[in-house]
Amino acid sequence: MRILTTGPAEPARDTSDVTDAELAEIYRYPADRAWLRVNFVSSVDGAAQGPDGRSGTISGRPDRHVLALLRALCDVILVGAGTARAERYGPATIRPAFTALREKLGLAPTPPIAVVSHSLDLPDGLLADPRTVVITARASSPERRAALEDRVDVAIAGESEVDVTEAVAALTDRGYRRILSEGGPSLFAELLAGSLVDEVCLTQSPELLAGPAMRITHGPLLAEPTRLTLASLLEEDGFVFQRWLTGSHHETPG
């Protein structure tokens, strides 16, 4: 992997391969505040899904490596139930190469998954970890909630529908300040509409797909476009790794 730029103040430069330690420094979370990072992969023509409806089919080895690092750096992984079902989520694992990094950061061996769901139709694999946080609305099925509460952590956020602002607050109240959201596109759009996203990490996969696939955001048009500032740009085997800061964040975290 090579660095193309680490922001507008630094020109592109040729480097030797970036080490995992250097990569962790580039993607480090801020130490003094909660931070919500969103991570997606898309094709060059903007498809966030492969022909099978899964993002994994447009991923590749470099993208999976960066995703593994981002998971190693976070306190919790936030995901919508539709994505959790489509991508067959289970409890998160950490690559052995990043075990020492989590230990250095004082984090648990693996991050829990927080899943947003109104229907409470969840993959059984996620329910195997009692640390899983199920975030739902008060109007969801009381019977299903009660059954889940015996197995995992259930948080109420919103009345008739899940309120994403309350959902994020529920995570920070539990001490999860370094949040990694892995989608899907509808959840991302809601988080943007609520001005809750601090950073967008986008992997551009070196392929064109056409077809009907969704973009990385899917929802009503935002009242105002979310302005982004480029924080870093990396490349490996044709995969381009973009890191963008939102709103008033004009400096990289740290």
Secondary structure, 3 states (H helix, E strand, C coil): CEEEECCCCCCCCCCCCCCHHHHHHHCCCCCCCCEEEEEEEEECCCCCCCCCCCHHHHCCHHHHHHHHHHHHHCCEEEEEHHHHHHCCCCCCCCCHHHHHHHHHCCCCCCCCEEEECCCCCCCHHHHHCCCCEEEECCCCCHHHHHHHHCCCEEEECCCCCCCHHHHHHHHHHCCCCEEEECCCHHHHHHHHHCCCCCEEEEEEECCCCCCCCCCCCCCCCCCCCCCEEEEEEEEECCEEEEEEEECCCCCCCC
